[in-house]
Amino acid sequence: MAAACSPRSSPVLLDYFKPEDRGKAFGLSSIAIIVAPVLGPTLGGWITDNYSWRWVFFINIPVGIVTVLAIYQLLEDPPWESKAKERLTIDWTGIGLIALGLGCLQVMLDRGEDDDWFYSNFIRTFAVLTLVGIIGAIYWLMYAKKPVVDLHCMKDRNFTISSLLMAGMAMILYGSSVVIPQLAQQDLGYTATWSGLVLSPGAVLIVLTIPLVLKLMPVVQTRWIIAFGFTCLAVSFFWSRTLTPDIDFETLVLFRSAQSIGLGFLFVPLTTIAFISIPRRLNADAAALFTMFRNVAGSIGISLSTAAITERSQAHSAHLAYHASPFNEQFQQAIRESAQAIQNFTTQVGDPTGIATGRMYQTMIEQSRFLAYIDVFTILSVVALVLIPFCLLLSPVKSEGSAGAH
């Protein structure tokens, strides 16, 4: 049920606000859309540590009730929406094909790492079903008389490029929002609450950045603001190459906060320019597709990021293990020095050489995982860099110009 709320929010803003006010409206709504997944781990971690993980789900019940009552009291359909509903027909074929394609894609992404991806018959089967559903849906929606989603909005250059850029931003946002708390909990020993707190200052920065972006949009071309946002993301993730396994909490917070500045320069300009020249009759269809691109790309970003950590950890472990041999003099010297230190300065019982070798192995595993995180952050940096040239393909407009263009 909640999945229907997100694609409907943009048409509501487009219908209720004049073109010159839409930037501010999207700015306020984007605070909730971006900040919620950033603050969510903090609240969820605190609830998990102090109560039970089940309450992470139970807490949505009163929130949902209040939301439904607010919608019932405050929102009403515009006249053209009411007339459209009178002649509404349901495209069951289109809905079925979309559900098949996206549903199987989600299952494939969720189960892929556990089932060893395409080495599994289960994953291969769902990959085929995903292709059948998506290709079938595209073909049907292009030629159906009354499709569930009108794909004609994809002919708009600004909308198509903005959707691509939003998908890239979602991959980076959701992928990093999962990977960074995972690093904090599994490798740095943080509790669920403290791993969530790593993300919280970044959420505050996003809230502070969006008003600045709204001030810049009437002055600076929107595409340059978007390009600057992706540049900030690329630089902030590339910063990870200077991090070490003994990273402290403050440095980790700064690392995430630097990324949040870039995110603050992306969401409002992307959403605003995406709908700059979309006809009013296609607002709902464009919003549905825009939201779908963001959510599907976010799921892909999460799955690929977590899978990459596993794969790169194994690769780095194999590389380090290659040098951890009796024939490597540097490795043997490190073992001897560690064993000597254990023998001289500790009271541990057992073979000092065996203990030193075990500690060296544990250090190797920790280093492998941390190098894997750096690899993932570097990949996200490259993704942000690759997206920058696409920003230049957007129309050279400012927010004031968008009103006239619309």
Buried (B, 14 or more C-beta within 10 A) or exposed (E): EEEEEBBBBBBBBBBEBEBBEBBBBBBEBBBEBBBEBBBBBBBBBBBBBEEEEEEBEEBEEEEEEEEEEEEEEEEEEBEEBEEEEEEEEEBEBBBBBBEBBBBBBBBBBEBBBEBEBEEBEBBBEBBEBBEBBBEBBBEBBEEBEEBBBBBBBBEBEBBBBBBBBBBBBBBBBBBBBBBBBBBBBEBBEBBBBBBBBBBBBBBBBBBEBBBEBBEBBBEBBBBBBBBBBBBBBBBBBBBBEEBEEEBEEEBBBBBBBBBBBBBBBBBBBBBBBBBBBBEEEBBBBBBBBBBBBBBBBBBBBBBBBBBBBEBBBEBBBEEBEEEBEEEEEEBEEBBEEBBEEBBEEEEEEEEBBEBBBEBBBEBBBEBBBBBBBBBBBBBBBEBBBEBBEBBEEBBEBBBEBBBEEB
